[in-house]
Amino acid sequence: MPLFYIRHRTHYLYSGYVIDSANQIKLYPIHDEVQKVSEHRLQVSMHPPVSTVRDYFGNLTGFFTLLTPHTELVVDNMMAVEMLPRPELLRNESPTDVWKQVHSEENQLLYHDFLKAEEATCQQEVQQAIHEILSKVQHPMDTILDLSNYIYDNFTYKKGVTSIETSVDELWNLRAGVCQDFAHLLLYMLRLMGVPGRYISGYICPGSSEWRGEGATHAWAEAWLPDTGWVGIDPTNKCVAGERHVRLAMGRNFSDCTPVKGTYKGAVEHKLEVTVQFGSQPFNEDQIITTPTFVSGSVAEGIPRNSYMAYMQMQQQQ
């Protein structure tokens, strides 16, 4: 099975000095039975101490603060992750029995965190699309894959037309977006059906075939079924998440999984550069790329802005 070396560099440049920068990071790859972390190294500007805790969803989460004045912040994250075989998706039980288990009071209570669908005026239209798929008698896993295919076939992969605050209604009308939006919509559909769904942030690693969003940060959804457990579904690429999908964090939505976020004092503009690099061997210094994968904002004097809101507008990296 593949071993991926990944470097994820987040670089903030400010138009002037900032202070009291308090940050939260979810950059610790998940370590479990299908994803083994053999190496992880984190470097932060000015080398502040980074404290870690497990959040409500089990993600290892880091916190650090920079009190002294600074004009840039760099978070350099290096990891080596081995991807192991995933269990075969068996469908041994009858579709009717599995649906009954999904909708049982016990499971609806157990997974309530992942079942609440947001309010949306397009709900009736979305439910009609779901109804056409549900009209077939089939295992819930096949229904979920059909929903993923529906998103892939009916929504255009297009960067720059959405943000992290784009609602389901806006996405439904735009019929376009990126991986974060497609995961968002699939989760909305799952929850309308009463199927627990959670948001996954991570990476889609390069392979023998080209996928949308590969070579960068990525997002997809996981659905829970009683006979399969949690299964990753990538509607951006119309597939089940597999050996090229490296997971960083999980939660109800994007805000639960944001790789880097924080606040600081200083009414200044800032620029965000994100560089993601993949390899099959450890990186040498002369192999490290410097061209950003993603750039947002600009360092220029201008109208003072709320630093947190400016930051939030930049966070969609795919």
Secondary structure, 3 states (H helix, E strand, C coil): CCEEEEEEEEEEEEEEEEEEEEEEECCCCCCCCCEEEEEEEEEECCCCCCEEEECCCCCEEEEEEECCCEEEEEEEEEEEEEECCCCCCCCCCCHHHHHHHHCCHHHHHHCHHHCCCCCCCCHHHHHHHHHHHHCCCCCHHHHHHHHHHHHHHHCEECCCCCCCCCCHHHHHHHCEECHHHHHHHHHHHHHHCCCCEEEEEEEECCCCCCCCCCCEEEEEEEEEECCCEEEEEECCCCEECCCCEEEEEEECCHHHCCCEEEEEECCCCEEEEEEEEEECCCCCHHHCCCCCCEEEECCCCCCCCCHHHHHHHHCCCC
